[in-house]
Amino acid sequence: MRAGAVARNYAEALLILGRRHEAVADYAALLDAVAGAVATEPRLEAVLASPRVPKERKKRLLREALAGHAPAPFVRYLESIVHRGRQGLLREIATEYEQLVDTHLGRVHAGVTTAHAMDPELAQAIAASLATMVGKEVLPHFRTDPKLLGGLVVRIGDRVLDGSLRRRLLQLRYSMLHTRAGGGA
């Protein structure tokens, strides 16, 4: 079975567990933190990946590290990942789980590109407007691109809404170049 399919299966199992314990979003944050810690701490990654370290020792290490920080069902879930030797897929599982959580909670991500830095009030207004348009909660990810000159470009999935000044100027240029001289037919 491909790694992506395996990661998806583990993510789906965690979603079921999260629903059962009413902790879907909490488990997303915990899984992301664990995957991030493994990815940024070479010693931890080496211990979890090493075939020389017994699985029981790896499980104990996780239990001790998460004691008081994560609920028991989540820790048991991680132990099952280690038991089956899938700890190398933690980042992929976290990514898949985040997508499932977004679907479960009815939210979408939007890339919003503006010409200038966005003030917080305007950012909230844009998010609210997009949510009304899409009919779901929108999590905007802002970035700047001075080439836009003004306005903004929004990408939600495969939809692109280009309200940039640059696009408008290009449209004006095109219409001026392709208009017949004299205005007659």
C-alpha positions as CSV (number, residue, x, y, z in Angstrom):
1,M,0.0,0.0,0.0
2,R,1.3,3.5,-0.9
3,A,2.5,5.7,1.9
4,G,-0.2,8.3,1.0
5,A,-2.9,5.8,1.3
6,V,-1.5,4.5,4.6
7,A,-1.3,8.0,6.0
8,R,-4.9,8.7,4.9
9,N,-6.1,5.6,6.7
10,Y,-4.3,6.6,9.9
11,A,-5.8,10.1,9.6
12,E,-9.3,8.7,9.2
13,A,-8.8,6.5,12.2
14,L,-7.8,9.6,14.3
15,L,-10.8,11.5,13.0
16,I,-13.1,8.7,14.3
17,L,-11.2,8.8,17.6
18,G,-11.4,12.6,17.7
19,R,-15.2,12.6,17.1
20,R,-15.7,10.0,19.8
21,H,-13.8,12.1,22.3
22,E,-15.0,15.5,21.0
23,A,-11.4,16.5,20.4
24,V,-11.1,16.7,16.6
25,A,-9.4,20.1,16.6
26,D,-7.4,19.3,19.7
27,Y,-6.0,16.2,18.1
28,A,-5.0,18.1,15.0
29,A,-2.9,20.5,17.1
30,L,-1.3,17.6,19.1
31,L,-0.5,15.6,16.0
32,D,1.0,18.6,14.3
33,A,3.1,19.3,17.4
34,V,4.3,15.7,17.6
35,A,5.1,15.5,13.9
36,G,6.9,18.9,14.1
37,A,8.9,17.8,17.1
38,V,10.0,14.6,15.4
39,A,10.9,16.5,12.2
40,T,13.0,19.2,14.0
41,E,14.7,17.1,16.7
42,P,17.2,14.8,14.9
43,R,17.8,12.6,18.0
44,L,14.1,12.0,18.5
45,E,13.7,11.1,14.8
46,A,16.7,8.8,15.0
47,V,15.3,6.9,18.0
48,L,11.9,6.5,16.5
49,A,13.3,5.4,13.1
50,S,15.9,3.0,14.5
51,P,15.2,-0.7,14.2
52,R,17.7,-1.2,17.1
53,V,15.4,0.6,19.5
54,P,12.6,-1.8,20.7
55,K,9.1,-0.7,19.9
56,E,8.2,-0.8,23.6
57,R,10.9,1.6,24.4
58,K,9.7,4.0,21.7
59,K,6.1,3.8,23.1
60,R,7.4,4.5,26.6
61,L,9.4,7.5,25.3
62,L,6.2,8.9,23.7
63,R,4.1,8.2,26.9
64,E,6.6,10.0,29.1
65,A,7.1,12.9,26.7
66,L,3.3,13.5,26.3
67,A,2.3,12.8,30.0
68,G,0.1,15.6,31.1
69,H,0.1,17.2,27.6
70,A,-2.1,14.8,25.7
71,P,-5.1,12.7,26.5
72,A,-4.6,8.9,26.9
73,P,-6.6,8.0,23.7
74,F,-4.3,10.2,21.6
75,V,-1.2,8.7,23.2
76,R,-2.5,5.1,22.5
77,Y,-3.1,6.2,18.9
78,L,0.5,7.2,18.6
79,E,1.6,4.0,20.2
80,S,-0.3,2.0,17.6
81,I,1.5,4.0,14.9
82,V,4.8,3.0,16.5
83,H,3.7,-0.6,17.0
84,R,3.1,-1.0,13.3
85,G,6.3,0.8,12.4
86,R,4.6,3.8,10.7
87,Q,6.2,6.6,12.8
88,G,8.1,7.7,9.6
89,L,4.7,8.8,8.3
90,L,3.8,11.2,11.1
91,R,4.1,14.4,8.9
92,E,2.0,12.8,6.1
93,I,-0.6,11.6,8.6
94,A,-0.7,15.1,10.1
95,T,-1.2,16.7,6.7
96,E,-4.0,14.2,5.8
97,Y,-5.6,14.7,9.2
98,E,-5.7,18.5,8.8
99,Q,-7.5,18.1,5.4
100,L,-10.0,15.8,7.1
101,V,-10.5,18.2,9.9
102,D,-11.1,21.1,7.5
103,T,-13.8,19.0,5.7
104,H,-15.3,17.9,9.0
105,L,-15.5,21.5,10.3
106,G,-16.7,22.9,7.0
107,R,-13.8,25.2,6.3
108,V,-11.6,26.0,3.3
109,H,-8.2,27.6,2.9
110,A,-7.7,30.6,0.7
111,G,-4.5,32.1,-0.6
112,V,-4.9,35.8,-0.7
113,T,-2.3,37.9,-2.4
114,T,-2.2,41.6,-2.0
115,A,0.1,44.4,-3.2
116,H,0.7,45.7,0.3
117,A,0.7,44.3,3.8
118,M,-2.8,43.7,5.2
119,D,-4.0,45.4,8.4
120,P,-5.9,43.0,10.7
121,E,-9.3,44.7,10.3
122,L,-9.2,44.5,6.6
123,A,-8.0,40.9,6.8
124,Q,-11.0,40.0,8.9
125,A,-13.3,41.8,6.5
126,I,-11.9,39.9,3.6
127,A,-12.2,36.6,5.4
128,A,-15.8,37.3,6.3
129,S,-16.6,38.3,2.7
130,L,-15.0,35.2,1.3
131,A,-17.0,33.1,3.9
132,T,-20.2,34.6,2.7
133,M,-19.3,34.0,-0.9
134,V,-18.2,30.4,-0.4
135,G,-20.7,29.4,2.3
136,K,-18.0,28.0,4.6
137,E,-15.5,29.2,7.1
138,V,-12.5,30.6,5.2
139,L,-9.0,30.4,6.6
140,P,-7.1,33.1,4.6
141,H,-3.3,32.9,4.1
142,F,-2.1,36.3,3.2
143,R,1.0,37.2,1.2
144,T,2.2,40.3,-0.6
145,D,3.3,40.7,-4.2
146,P,4.1,44.4,-5.2
147,K,3.6,43.4,-8.9
148,L,-0.2,43.4,-8.4
149,L,0.0,47.3,-7.9
150,G,-3.3,47.2,-6.0
151,G,-6.3,45.0,-5.3
152,L,-6.0,41.3,-4.5
153,V,-6.0,37.8,-6.0
154,V,-7.8,35.0,-4.1
155,R,-7.2,31.3,-4.7
156,I,-9.6,28.8,-3.2
157,G,-8.9,25.3,-4.4
158,D,-8.9,25.6,-8.2
159,R,-10.9,28.8,-8.3
160,V,-9.0,32.1,-8.8
161,L,-10.6,35.5,-8.3
162,D,-8.4,38.2,-9.7
163,G,-9.3,41.7,-8.6
164,S,-5.9,43.1,-9.0
165,L,-5.1,46.5,-10.5
166,R,-2.5,44.8,-12.7
167,R,-5.2,42.6,-14.3
168,R,-7.5,45.5,-14.8
169,L,-4.7,47.5,-16.5
170,L,-3.9,44.5,-18.8
171,Q,-7.6,44.2,-19.7
172,L,-7.8,47.9,-20.5
173,R,-4.6,47.6,-22.6
174,Y,-6.1,44.6,-24.5
175,S,-9.4,46.4,-25.2
176,M,-7.6,49.5,-26.4
177,L,-5.3,47.6,-28.7
178,H,-8.2,45.6,-30.2
179,T,-10.7,48.4,-30.6
180,R,-11.1,49.6,-34.2
181,A,-10.0,53.1,-34.9
182,G,-12.9,55.4,-35.5
183,G,-15.3,53.3,-33.4
184,G,-17.3,52.1,-36.5
185,A,-18.1,48.6,-37.6
